[in-house]
Amino acid sequence: MKTKTTLMTGLALVPMTWALATAAVADPVTGTVSDSSATRGLQGAEVTIVELGQTAIVGADGTFRFGDVPAGVYTVRARFAGAAEQVQSLTVADGGTATLDFVLSPLAVAGSGEVVDDVLVIGQRANFLSAISRQRAADTVQTVLTRDAIGQFPDQNVAEALRRAPGINVLNDQGEGRFVSVRGLDPNLNSASINGNRVLATGGDERAVALDVIPSELIESIEIRKSLTPDMDGDTIGGSIEIFTTSSLDRRRNLYTASIEGSYNDQNEQTSPKGSFDFVHRFNDRFGIAGGASYYNREFATDNIEMDGWEEDGANAYAEDLEYRDYDVTRERYGATLTLDYRPNDSTQLYLRGLYSKFDDTELRTRLIFGFDEPTSTTANSATFDSADERIRVERDLKDRREVQSVRTLSAGGRTDAGAWRFTYDLAYSEADQTEDGSIDPIEFRRDFENPGELGVTIDYSDLRMPTYRIDFGQANFLRASDYEFNALELTTDENARDREFSARFDAAYDFQIAAGSLEFKFGGKARQRDKELSFIFDIFDGYDGDFTLADVPGVQSYGLAVIDPIPGLIEVRDFFAANRSRFERNDLDSAFASNAESYTADEDIYAGYAQLRFENEDLRIIGGVRVEHTETELDGSRLELVEEGAVRNGVALADDTLFITPVQFDSSYTDVLPSVNIRYTLADDLIARFGAFRSVVRPSFGQQAPRFLIEENEDGERSGEFGNPDLDPYKAWNLDATLEWYFAPQAVLQGGVFYKSIEDYIIAAEFENGVFNGIAYEEAVIPINGDDATVFGVELSYGQALTFLPGPFDGLLVNFNYTYTDAEGEVLGRTIPLPTSSEHTFNAVLGYEKGPLSLRAAGAYRSGYLDELGGDADSDRYVRSHFQVDLSGKYRLNENVQLFGELVNLNDATYTAFQRGPGRDRLLQYEEYSWTAKFGVRLNF
């Protein structure tokens, strides 16, 4: 009933807006704003009809439009950061369309009178000016990152570029930015779109988008929208990351660019190639084509240590499991975009846009693994183990995994202007997938040392990040490869994770004048039909017909943190398995369990409609309305019960371990009403205040709600399980933002703001004992549940300026600094916890220099530590330590068409550390180091 009432209220706004309209006949005013070099339109420029107090924002194609201007003579003003303001007179007659074009020139450099024609569109300063212009003109609280007119993006990786924005925390994978956290919140609480359509998750379980899949060379700009309006999808709590590719009609002339690059990784001393090509070609003013292609083959290494199973021995602590991991990684990225733009007449523009990106990740990993029982003795910083007292298990294994991820988007649509009406429409298809075919993950060789004198080991924990081992006796036994017998081989014969979405969107807007200013009524709807599936075929081999030891497949380590030889060799394992596959003995039971444990399908349909009013005069802009989203889901999975031999089932004791598989299905539907309001008020000519309030919803990840019920039952009938929860409610949040932006100089901004979020039903994985879930009894279980309410409070500060007022040569300096404080906490099972992945402090600092052909930049990014995963109690929670990374880059233009560039990434060798907090001392869970990477190359543009 509530939903119907809200929809009726929204529809009632239609006749109300007509009643407010004036009787005067009005006509549209259109025009363009471009830079004086005639390279491109100046998106984000503000064009104001002074007498009416109406402001139009210049679009990506450099055009602006006023839909409803009564006949008369007006003063029209155009502004863009770093450009000289321009004013023109305009006469609007009855029954016609008026046009007006602006060409803006850069301001002269203070004290010198120097004007650089391309400063508005090329280089660091151009990126900065475009960003603050679009931010200033925006309806909502947002941050913008842009590419310049010759195709240069501030960073060469989308996730790395986002790291520079206020409130952004990038979560790394193997030292490379992958997932993006906005304002310290879980990446699953963000949304990401390409050209207005959803980017889907390549992985099988999450909604979070791995942005390292998308090469930055294919991107024109990125907007991080932190408050929502009714015409936007409502599934964001952290932020909406909007990615845009290039349109041919966005530029005034053709452009062709190419870059050739190499990168050198210090960790593995390998050089990797990279290349890209981009183009914009306008056949005429009506039709054009734009696109590009990118290729990157990166080889790098990671040294890793992991520990688990921390136990207490009196006042001391020791770990039952210690792993030394050596990673050698090859990541190939292929990407391409293509856009066709057609303007059949002055009132209609059509497009066809496509993007394809492929991420081919080959990960080779060797491990030395210690498995300990109780120690012989312990100290505050060490533990000693003796095979005479308890078994010491040593494993040496190899993982040979190739995972291929791809993203595809295709959309067709356009915009039509009809007098005071504006219609936009879009049909889109998005697909993301992740596949594996024949990965060995892992092949394992094992020896158990169980007798006196066989092996003694002491582990030194005094350095939290890098525990060391010492062989006290039994060195020859420990190193003898022929004593390590084949134990298991897990083969990912096939993984197919696929996520697909069809969407259709239609919007209509009508502009008219009222006495107090201009008013726009906008309404529309969107349908999204999404299906996601995850299926596996695992073949697990735990026996071999004959003798097979580590000595048959010897390898050589490249690991830098400890001696882990002898280890399996990659080529040797591949060749041996190919030649002897028929002799490996498959464990049918374990293979069936593993193959069915992860598989599921999910269908999710979302139908949305909204009504929105936008009021504006010279000082005030208000956008308010309501969005309604109805969600229908259908989930299919399995109940898997692996029951041990001797357990009783239906009154009969089982003669063998037995797997019972029962298909299950769950359906649900719900409706969310999402009101919002955004206010922008000009307190003074250079001072803007904003306020935003909106309701939003984030649906549970598919992995959390998939009905995968996994139970293992021993012969005594004790049952432990890991369950998905199809009854999860979505996250729901009220979001408040208030900011103040001071544009105290033509090329500067100082801003501050506060934000507050009240989140209901946030989701956390929790451990339970002795209960029943969906009719399944258990003694121990891990289940994702809806927690109690959570709150997020934060402060954002940002300062950026081109220091052109300084005397030469210092007038080429640019500075950018931002800081975000986030206090995010919630209640779960009687505990108050910080929300996972929520960093309390985040800051970015950039010092740039650009003058003549030279461009230099130093960038530092910091995020404080955060809770990564919730354990059974506070002592077993997983935390990640703070991270600070320094990057340097330099560019030099040899001439108008050729530029040399270089970059040093992670110059300070920032590392990754995850740990538990006690009791007594911090306890290592994971440590990784990556060293630095140097990039160098040449860029050509014509």
N, C-alpha and C positions, 0 to 999 in steps of 0.2 A: 504493500500500500504506500509505503514511504517513497519507493522508486517511482511509482506512477504519479504521485503528487509532485515530485521534483521535475519529472518530464513535462507535466502539464504547466508547471510554473515557467519552465524554459520556453515552451511554445508560446506562452502568453506574452513573452517579451516582444514577439514579432509585431502584433498590432500596437503595442505601446510605443515602439520606436517610430512607427508611421505617424502616430498622433503627435509626436514631438517635432516632426519635420516642419520646416518653414514652407510657405507656399511659393517662394521665389523659384524661378527656373534656374537650374544650376548645371554646369558643364565641367568636364574633367580638364585638368591641366597636367601635361606630361613634359618630360625633359630628360636631360642627361647631365652628369657631372663626371668629368675626366681630368686627368693630370695634363700638364702642359707639354709633356713629351709624347702625348697621344698614344700611350702604351696600353692603358687600361682605365676602366671606370673606377671611381673611388667609392667602393662599398663602405657603408657606414657614414658617409657624409650626410649632414643634416641640411635640408632645404626648408626654409620657413617663409610662409606668407605672413608678413609682420602684422598687417591690419586684422587678419582673421585669427592669428595665434595658432595656425595649423603648421605642423611640421611633418614632412615626409622623409623617410630614411631611404637613402640610395641603396638599391639592391646590388647583387653580385654582378649584374650586367651593366651597371653604371646608370640605370634609369631610375626615375622617381615618378610618382603619380599622385595627384590630388583628385579624388573622385567626385567632389561636389564643391564647386567654386562659383558663387553668384557673379553676374556681370559686374564689372567695375575695373578700376585702376588700382594696382597693388604694388607694394615693395616686396621683392623676393630676395632672400639672403641665403647664401651657400657657405657652409663651414666644414672644414676638415682639419684634424690635428696636424700642425706643422705647415699649413698652407695659409696664404693670405686670404682673408675673408673677401667675398665678392658679393656685390649688391646690384640687382637689375630691376628695372621697372617692367611691369606686365599689365597688358590690357586684355580683359576677358570680355568678349561680346556674347550676346545671347545666341544660342543655337550653334555654337562652334567649339572646337577643341583648341586650346591654346598650348603652344610649346615654348620651351625655354631651355637653353643649353648653357652650361657653365664649364669653363676651363680654368682650373686652379693652379697657381704657381707656388713653389715653396717660398717660405719666408727667408729673407736674407739672414745669413749667419751674423749674430750680434757682433758689432764692432768691426766687421770686415766688409760688409756690403755684398759678400759672396752669395750667389744663388746657384745651387747645383740642381740641374733640371730633373735628374732622376731620383732625388732624395725622397720623394713621396712614394716611390714604387720599387726601388731596388736597394737591397742591403739590410743590415740590422735595424737601422733607423726606420726604414720603410716598414719592416715587420712590426716594430714597436708602434709607429704612428697608426698603422692600420688597426692594430689590436685595440688601442685606446679609443680610436674613433668609433669602432663598432661597439665597444663596451659602453661608451658614453651614450650612443644612440639607442641602445637596447631597451626593450620593454621590461626586461627582467634582470635579476642579479646573475651576471654571467662573466666568464673570462674567455678571451679569444686568442687563438694562436693562428698565424697566417703565413702563407708562402708569399714571396715577393714576385715581382713581375717577370723575372727570368727563372722562376721555378725553384728558388732556394727556400728550403724549410729550415727553421732554426736548429733542428736536430735531425739525425738520419734514421730515427726509429720513432714510431708514433708514441709508444709508451714513454720513451726517453724524453720526447718533446713535452708531453703532458707533465712530466716531473717538474718543469719550471713554473707551472701555474700555481696560484695561491690555493692552499688547502689540498694539494694533490700529493698522495703518497703512492709510489710505484712499488709493487711487490715483485721481486725478482725470481727468475727461474734460471739456475746455473749462472747467476751473476748478470743476467740480461733482463731488462724490464719486460714484464708480461701483463700482469693484472694491475688495474688502477683503482686505488681507494680514494674516494672524494670525501674530504673533511674527516678522515680517519675511519670511515665506515667500511664494512665488509664489501668487497667488489661485487658480490651478488646483489647488493642494494643499489647498484647503478644500472643505467640502461645505456646502450650504445646503438647509434644509427648511422647508416651511410646514405646521404642524400634523402634523409627523412624516413628511411625504412630500416627496420631492425636488422642489426648484425646478430647472428645467432652463435651459440656457443659450439665450438668444435668438439669439446669433451662430452662424455656421455652423461654426466651427472649435474653439471653446474649450469647456471644462467650467466655467470660472469664471462665476459668476452676476453679472450687472449689477444690483446692488441698487437703483440709482436708478430702475429700472422700477417698483418697488413703493412707493406712497405710504405714508408713516409713519402717516397718519391711520387706516389700516386695521389697524394692528398693536396688539396688546395687550401683548406682551412679546417680548424677544429674549434667548436664552441662547447664550453663546459657550462651548461645552464643549471643554476642552483636553485632557481624557483620556477614553478610551472604556471602556465596559463591553460584555460580550458581546452584550447585547440591542440594541446600536446598530450601524448600518451601519458597516463597517470602512474606508470609503474616505476617510479624513482623516489628514493629517499635520500641517497647521497648526492647524486647529480646525474644529469642527462648529457652524455657525451655525443655530440652531433658532428659527424665527419662529412666533409663535402669534397667532391672531386671537381675537376676543372670543366667549365662550360666554354665552348668556343665563342659565345656571344658575350662572355664576361670581359673580353679583351678587345682592344681597338685595332690591333694588327696581328699578323701571323707571328708565331713563335715556335722555334725548334731548339730543343736543348738536349744535350747528351753529357753523361759523366762516366768516367772510367776511374775505378778506385781499387786500391789494395788495402788490406788490413792485416796487421801483424800482432799476434797474441804472444805475450811474453811467457805465459805459462807453458805452452807447448812449442813455442818458437816456430810457428807456422804462419805463412802468409796466404791470405784468402782473397779471391777476386770479387769484384762487384761492378755492375754496370747498369745504366738506366738510360731511357730515351723518352722524351715528352714532346708533344707537339700541340699546337693550336692552329687550325687552318680555316679561315673564313673565305668561302667562295664568293660571297657577297654579303650585303647587310641582312639578308634573310636566312642564309643557310651556312652552317659551319660544322666542323668536326674537331673533336679534341680527344686526346688519349695519351697513353704512355705504357711503357713496359719496364720492368725492373728484374734484375737477377742478382742474387747474393749467395755465395757459397762460403760459409764461415766455418773454420776449424778452430776449436779452442779446447782447453782442458780445465778441469776442476779437481782440486784435491779436497777430500771430504773425510770427516770422522763422525761416527754416530755411536751413541750409547743408549742403552735402555735397561729396564728391569732393575732400577735402583732399589737396594735394600739396605737396612740398617744393621750394623753389628755393634751393639752398645751405642757409644757416642759417635761412632764412625759410620761412614756409608761406602758402599761399593756397588758397582754395576755388574749385573749378570751377563750382559751382552756388550761387546765392544767390536766395532767394525771400522776398518780402514778401507776407504773406497777411493778408487782412482777412476775418474771419468775422462774419456776422450769423446768429444762431441763434434759432429758435423751437421750444420743446419743450412739447408738450401731453401731460399725463398724465391719463388717466381710470382710475378704479379703483372696484371695488365688492366687497364681501364679503357673504355671507349664511350664517347658521348656524341650523339647527333642532336643538333639544335636546329629548329626550323621555325621561322616566323612568317606564317602565310600572309598576315596583314599586321597593321599597327596595333591591333587589339588582342592578338592571340600569339602565344609562344608555346611550342611543343618540344618535347625532348624524348630521347630514348637513351638510357644510361645503363652501362654494365660494368661490373668489376669482378675480377677473378684473382684470387690469391692462393698460392699453395705453399705450404710449410712442410718441408721434408726433414725430419729430425732423426738422425742416427746417433744412438747413444751406446757407447761401448764402455762397460764398467767391469773392473776386476775388484775383488774383495778378499781381504783376510779377516776372518770372523772368529772371535773367541767367545765360547759359551761356558760360563762358570757356574758351579754350584756354590756351596759355602766356602769362604776363604779359610786358610790356615791361621792367618793373623791380619790385623788391620791397624793402620794409624790414621791420623787426621787427613793425611794426603796420599795414602797408598793402601793397597791390598795385595796379599801374597796368596797364591793358590798352588797346591801340591797334589799331584795325581794320586799320591798315596792316601790322601784324605777324602777327596771327592773327585769325580770325573771332570776332566777338562776336555771340552770338545773344540776342535779346530776345523774350520771349513775354509775352503778356498774355491771361489766360484767366478764365473764370467757371465755377464749379460750382454747379449748382442741384439739390441732392439732397434727396429726402424718403424717410426710412427709418422704417418702422413696426414696432415690436416689441410683442409681447403675451405675457402669461403667464396660464395658466388652470390651476387645480387644483380637483379635485372628489374628495371622500372621504366614505365612509360606514362607520360602524363603531360600536364601543361597548365597554362593560366589563360583565361579569357576575360578581358575587360569589356563591359557593356554599359556605357554611361557611368552611373554611380555604383553599378554592380561589379563585383570581381568574383570570378569562379576559379577554383583550383581543383585539380583532379589527378589521381595517381593510381595505377595498378602496379603491383610489385610482387616479385618472387625472390625469396632469400633461401639459401641453403648452406649448411656447414656440415662437414663430416670429418671423421677421424678413423683411419684404418690402420691395421697391422696385418701382416701376412708372413708368417713364418719366423717371428721373433723368438729367440732363445732367451728366456727370462726367468731363472738363470739355468746354467749347468753347474752342478755342485759336486765337489769332492770333499770327503770328510774322513777325519780320524778322531776316535775317542781315546784319550789317554786316561787309563783307569788303574794302572799298577804302580807300585812304589818305584821311584827312580826314573820313570818314563819322562816326566815333564814337570818343571816348576816355573811359574810365571809370577812376576811382580808388576803391578800396574801403578804408575805414578800419576795422581790426579792434581798435583800442585798447580799446574797451568790449566785453568778451566777449559781453554779452547783446544789444547793439544795434549791430551793424556798420552803417555808413552808406555811401552811395554819393555820388560827385560826378561830374557830367558835365563833363569837361575841354574838350571841343569836340563839335560836332554836336548841340547842344541841340534845334534845330529838327527835325532828322531823328528824334531820339529821341522827340519828342512828337507827330509827325505821324501821326494815327490812320489816315489813308488808306493809309499805307505798310505797315501791319500786315495781311497777307493771312490769310484763313482757312486753317488748317492741318489741324485735325482736330476731330471731335465724337464723343465716346464716350457712347453712350446705353445706360443700364441698362434695357432694355426690360422685363425681368422678373427679379427675384431672389426665390427662395423657399427660405428656410432654416427647416426645421421639425424639432422635437425632441419626441418623444412617449414616454411611459412609462406602462405599466400595472403596478400592484403589488398584492400580496396579502400580508397579514401576520397571523400568529396567535401568541399567547403564552399560556402557562399557568403559574401560580405557585401553590405550596402552602406555607403557613406552619405551623410547629409549634415547640414548645418542646423544648429540651434542657437539661441541667443547667447549662451554662455561659451560656445566653442563648437568643435566638430564632434560628431558621434558616428561610430561604426557599429552596426549590428552584424554579428557573424554567427553562423551555425553550420553544423556539418556532422558527418558520421564516418566511422571507420570500422571495417571488419577485418579481423586477423584470424586465420585458421592455421594452426600449427600442429605438426605431428613430429614426435621424437621417438627414436628407437635405439636400443643398444643391444647388440647380440654378440656372443663370443662362442668360439670353439677352441677349447684348450685341450691339448694332449699332454698328459703328465706321465713321464716315464720314471719308474723307480727301481728298475732292474736292468741287467745287461747279460746277455747270453755269452759268457766268457769272462776274461780278465780285462778290466778297463780301469786304469789309474791315471793320476795327474801326470805321471811320467810319459804317457802316450801323447799328451797334447801340451808340451812345455811352452811357456811364454816368458817375456821379459818385461819387468815393471818399468813404468815411467813416472811413478808416484814420488812426491817430494817430501812427504811428512814422516815416513817410516819405511822400514824394509818389509815388504809384503811378499817377496819371492819365497817359494816358487808359486807361480800363478798359471792358470790356463792361458794359452795363446789363441788369439782370435782366428787366424787363418787355420791353425791346427785343429781347433774345435769345429770350424765349418767343414773342413775337408773330412775329418773323421766321422762326423755325423752323416754327411752325404754318402760316404762309402759304406757305412755300417748301420744305417737306419733300421733295417729289418731286424737287427739283433737287440735293439732297445725294447724293453718290456713295458707295455702301456698299462697303467693302473686305471682300469675302466671306471671304478667307483669315484676316485678322486677327480678324474677328468670330467665325469658327468656332473659332479657337484660344482666344480669350478666353472664349467661352461654355462650352467643354469643360474649360478648365484648372482651374477651381475646383470643378466638380461631383463629387459622390460620394454614396453611400448607405452607411449602417452600421447593422447590427443587433447589439445587445448584450443578452444575457440573463444575469442573475445570480441564482443560487439559493443561499440561505444557510440554515444551521441553527445553533443554539447550545444550550449547556447552561450554567447559571449557578447558583452558590450564594451566598447572602447571609447572613452571620452578624452578629449584633449583640447587644451587651449595653450596660450603662450607659456604658461608656467607649470601646468598640471596635466598629468596623464594618468588615467585610471583604467585598468583592464580587470573586469570581473565577470564571473559567471559560474556555471556548473557543468561538470562532465559526469556522465553515468557510464560505467563499464560493467557489462554482464559477462561472467566467465563460466564456461562449461568444460569439465575435464572428464576424461575416461582413461583409466590406468589399468594396465594388464601386467601381471608378474607371476611369481610362483612362491609357493610355500615349500621349502626344502628342509627335510628332516634327515640328517645323517645319524643313524642309530647304530651303536656299537654292538658287536657280537655279545650275546648273553643277555641283552636287555629284553624286557618282555613287551611284546606288542600284540594286542588282542588276545591276551592270555597265553601266548606262546613265546617261548624264549627263542630269540633269533640265532640261527646257526652261523651266520656271517654278518659282517658289517653290511648294512642295508640302507639304501637311499630311497626315500619316499618323496615324490614330486606331485604337488597338487596345484593346478592353475588357479589363480584368483583374479578377480576384477572388481574395481571400485569406480563409481561414478559420483560426481558432485557438481553443484552449480551454486553460484552466489552472485550478488549484485552489490557494487560499491558506488556510493554517491560522493563525488569529489569536487567540492566547491573551492574556489580560489579567488584571490584578489591581488593585484600588483599595482603599486602607486609609485609614480616618479614625479618628483616636485623640484622645480628649479628655484632654489633659495636665492641665488644670485647668478650672474652670468656665468660664473666659473664654479658654482657649487650646486651639486645635485644630491638630493636625498631620495632613497628608495625604501620601500617597504613591501614585503611579500608575505602572504599567508596562503597556504594551500594544504589540501588533504591529498594523500597519495597512498598507493597500495603496491606492495611487492609480493608477488606470488612465491610460494616455496620453490626451492630448486627441485628439478625432477628427481634427482637422486634421493632427496630427503623424503619425498612423498611416494616414490615408486613402491608398490606392494611386493617388496622382496623380503621374505621372512625366512631367515636362515637359522636353523636350530641344530645343534649337535648334542646328542644324548648318549651318556656313557652307560655301561652295563648296570650301574646302580640306579638308573633312571634320572640322574641329575642332568638338567638341561640348561645350556647356555645359548644365547641367541643374539643376533644383530638384525634389527628390523627397520624397514622403511615405515613411514607413517602417513597413509593416505588421508587421514583425518586432520592433517595440519591445517590451521587457518593461515591466511596470508598475513604478512606484516602490514599493519596500518599505522599511519603516522599523520600527526598535525605538524606542519613545518612553518616556522616564522623566520624571516630575514629582515634586517634593517641595516642599511649601509649609507655612508656619506662619502661622496667623491668630490675632491677638490682639484680642479684642473687649473692650477695656479700659474701655469706658464703654457705657451702654445704647444710645447712638446714635453708635457709633464703631467703626472697624476699622483695624488696622495689620497689614499682611501682607507677607511676603516669600517668594520661592521661587526654585528653580532648575529648569531643564529641560535635557534632553539628547536629541538625536535622531541616530540613525545610519541614514542613508538609502542604500539600495542602488539602483543602476540609475537614478539621476536622469537626466532627459532634457535635452539641450541641442542646439541647432542648430549645426552645425559646417561649415566650408568644407574641401573636399577637392580634390586635384589628381591627375589621371592614374590613374584607377581604374575598377573595374567594380562596379555596384550592381544587384542583381536581373537580371543578364544584360545590363545597359546600360553600354556603355563611355562614358567621358567624359574630357575634359581638365580641366574645372572643374565642381564641383557643391556645392550646399548640401543637407545631409541631417541630419535629426534623429537623434541616436544616444543610446544609453545610455552615460552617463559612468561613471567609477569611483565609489567610495563617497564620500559627503559626510557631514559632521558639522555639527550645530547645537548650540551651547551658549548658554544664556542665563540671565539673572537678571531677575526681576520684583519690583518694589516698589510698594506701594500704600498710601495713607493717605486715609481719609475720616472726617469727623466733623461733626456738628451741634453748634456751640459754644454750647449752651444754658446752660452754666455761667457765661458772661460776664455782666457787669451790662448792663441795658438801656441803650440799644437794641441793643447789640452781640450780645445773645443770639439774634438772628435769623441770624447768620452760619453758612454751611456751607462747608466746604473739601473738596476732593477732588484728590488728586495721584497720578499713577502714572508709573512709569518702567520701561522694558524695555531691557535690553542683549542683543543677539543677535550671536553670532559664528558665521556660517554660511559654510562654504567646502567646495569639492570639487575633484577632479582631472578635467581633461578634456584629452585629447591632449597630455599631458605638462605642462600648465599648472595651477597652483593659482589658483582664482578664487573670489571671493565669489559665493554663489548669487544668481541674478537676482532683482531686486526686494527683496532682503534689506537692510533698514536696520539699521545697528548700534545706533543710539540712537533710541528713541521715547519721548516723554513727553507727558502731557496734564495741564493744571492748570485747575481750576474753582474760582472764588470766587463763592459765592452768598449772597444775603440774602433772607430771607423772614420777614415779620412783619406781622400784620394783613392788610390787603388788598394789600400790596406784595410783589412778588417780582422780584429782580434777579439777573443772572448774567453773569459774564465768564469766557470759556473760551479757552484757548490750546492749540493742538495742534502738536507738532513731530515731524518725522521727519528723520533724517540722510540724506545722499545714498546712492545705491545703484547697482549695476550693473543696467542695463536690458536690454541685448542684448549678446551675445558677437560680436565681430568675428573677422576672420581672424588677428589678433594683438592683443597688449595695447594697442598704440597706436590701434587702430581699434575697441576696445570702446566701447559707448555707456553713459555714466553720467548720472544725474539728480542735480542739486544738492539740498541740504537745503531743507526747506519748513517754515515756521512761520506759522500762521494764527491770528488773533484774532477772536472773535465775541462780540457783546454781545446780551443780551436782557433785556426787562423786561415785567412783567405787573402789571395793577392791577385788582382786583375791585371794581366799582362796587357790587355787591350780591351776594346769593347766586347769582343767575342770570346775571350779565353781567360779563364780564372783557375789558378792553382789553389788547392786547399789541403789542410791537414788537421788531424784531431787526435787528442790523447784522451782515452776514456778510462775512468777509474785510476787516475794518476796516483792516488794515495793508497792503492791496493786495499780498498774497503772490503771487509769480509762479512760473513753471515754467521751468527751464533744463536742457537736455540737452546733453552735450558729449563730446568725446574728450579724452584726457589728454596727447596729445603726439605726437611728442617736441617738446621746447622750450617749449610753452605749451599751455594748454587751448584747444580748438578748438570753437566753437559748432556744434551740430547743430540745436537748436530752442529758441526762447524764446517764451513766451506771457505776456500780462498780461490781467487781467480786471476790475480795480478792485473796488469794493465794491457790495453789494446791500443795500438797506433793505427790511424787511418790516414791515407794520403791519396791524392788523385788530381784530376783535371776536369773542369766543367767547360763545355762549349755551348754557346747560345747564338742563334741567328734570327 
